[in-house]
Amino acid sequence: METYNQTSTDFILLGLFPPSRFGMFLFIFIVLIFLIALFGNLFMILLIFLDTHLHTPMYFLLSQLSFIDLNYISTIVPKMACNFLLGNKSISFIGCGMQSFFFMTLAGTEALLLTSMAYDRYVAICFPLHYSIRISRKVCVLMIIGSWMTGSINSCAHTIYAFQIPYCKSRAINHFFCDVPAMLTLACIDTWIYEYTVFVSAIFFLLLPFIGIACSYGRVLFAVYHMQSAEGRKKAYSTCSTHLTVVTFYYMPFAYTYLRPRSLRTPTEDKILAVFYTILTPVLNPIIYSLRNKEVMGALRRLTKRICSVKM
């Protein structure tokens, strides 16, 4: 029988793993995914840092995406795994607030960064002669700083408000991390005003960026279709399909969860959808961008040769 050692301010995370053999199998599977995401994103960051051929705005943005994903999955999975192994599902009030803050910061920053990456590809394919002007190092840095600042400000506002709400019902959060919408079901007061602000934030961070990305790639595909070079079309299609795969896996489950009213959502469905944008996306990004990217694979070969030559 599980013991929670709950205090008056602790929350209980009911978690993702059922107490059965299937739960143990799921636990092992998630831990393996976490390790792949951890080493995969670290590998991408180091490879881009070490190979001068990848010192371009596109790969600078990609290294930031890997850094975000590395922290993103580390914010959630280690605590979830420890709770399952120790049989103690409690999380302190401060710990819950910190997890919620970092989750929303990283989620919002990644949503805006993916938009910046789409803009980068749009300029590179549709305006190649103006690329060095429109996507200079300064512009790239400003896009990254803007993404981090906007994500942090939004997260800070939501976290401060959510953790000032009185929680007088059960302290059991039916989720595997401190997700604010899941916490609102435990509030003593009517939270419809705050839920409306969550909806507005979801439109700003999810819906509008997704529309922007879809429009930019629509324009990109139109330009690619009229390219005379077959090799150029192939490279452009590969780059676009790679980014669209990442965008779909990230935005769709997120938007479907946060843009629906609470009455149409179920805890089980929310947890399943959350697996996509909190666990699967961080592990898919380095795999997709490495295996389907000739420049990254070329950089890997160059790095391997350098290591081998040093050993010899």
C-alpha positions, 0 to 999 in steps of 0.5 A: 500500500502506498504512503504519501506522507502528505503535509497540508501544503503538499500535492499528490501527483497520481502519475502515469504508471498504473501499479501493475506489470504494464506500469513497470513496462511503461516505466522502463520504456519512458526511462529509455526514452528519457535517456535517448532524449538526454544524450541525443540532445546533448549530442546535437548541442556539442556537434553544432558547437564543435563543427564550424560548418554548422555555425549558421543561423539555422543550426544556432536555432536548432541548438537552442531547440535541443537545449530547450528539449533537454531541460523540458524532459528533465523537468518532468521525467526524473520526478515522475520516475522517482515517485514511481520507484519510491512509492511516494507521489507527493510533491511540495508546494514550492516544488510544484510551483517550480516545475510548473514555472519551468514547464510553461517557460520551456513550452512557450519558448519552444513554440516561439522558437519553432516559429523562428525556425520556420521563418528562417527556412521561409527566408532561405528558400523564398529570398535566398539572396536576402538571407544574410541580411534578413537572418543575420546573427543579430536577428537570430540572437534577438529571436532567441532572446525574444522567445525566452523572455516572452515564454518566461513572462507568460510563465511567471504570470500564470504561475504566480496567479495559479499558486495564489488560488486557494485549494481546499479540495483533494490535493491529488492532481490527476496528472504526472506533473504539475499542469495548471489546468489539472490543478484548477479542478482542485480550487475552492473558487470559480476559476473561469476568468483564469481559464479564459487567460489560459485559453488566450495564452494558448491562442498566442503561443500555439494557434497563431504560431501554428497558423504562421508556420502553415502560411510560411510553409505554404509559401515555401512549397509554392516556391519549391514547386517552381524551382528549376533545380531537382536537387534544390527541390529535393533538399527543400522538401526534405528540410520542410518535411522534417520541420513540419513533422516536429511542428505537428507532433508538438503543436497538435496535442498541445493545442487540442488539450489547451484550446478545449473547455474543461467540460470536454476534457478527461484526465486520462486523455490529457495525460496521453496527449501530454506524453506527446509534447513532454516526452516524445517530442524531445526525443524525436527532435534530435533523431529527425534532425540528425538522421534526415539531415545530410549536413548533420550526418556530414558533421558527424563523419568529420567529427569521427575522423577527427577523433580517430586521427587524434587517437592514432 
